[in-house]
Amino acid sequence: MNRGRFIVFEGGEGTGKSTQAARLAERLGALLTREPGDTGLGREIRSLVLSAAESSSAALSDRAEALLMAADRAQHVDELIEPTLAAGRDVVCDRFIGSSVAYQGYGRGLDVDIVRAVSGWAAGGLWPDLVIVLTVPPEEAERRTGGARDRIEAAGAAFHERVAQGFLDQAEDEPDTWFVVDGTGSVDDV
């Protein structure tokens, strides 16, 4: 039996990655999944990471945020992604290691190499066969999302500019695997 393909959509908030990931998964008959939050543990981690108030006792340190995302990834790979790929079915994932590198590395200012190494370890050495990065200008992203709704979306314009650059830098570093797509067109055009 042939192993399935692992395709990941990356990009900032409001770029259309969730929409395009769902469309591709349907077209391929692939498992559609996302990070964080597509396992029981992942849902709890997603709630912690996205709702922790910056100014309360529930505030997360940047390292804790990175480690929680890695914990979600470890469970996600072991419980859903790897068994599906091993069974010969394709997997389309909305966010993966690239998001940790962009958000916790570039965005939060943590050491990018450490975030990447911890994330790779958490994924058991699983790396995507293809990464599609969708980009849109900040004004378009804000128009699409309606502004901040959770802790990460509310991190500010400078944070999101660093995140966007993080995705572009990763694409530049891995041109055989990462492809940048302009997400400003219609859903069908993209």
Order of alpha helices (4+ residues) and beta strands (2+ residues): beta-alpha-beta-alpha-alpha-alpha-beta-alpha-alpha-beta-alpha-alpha-beta
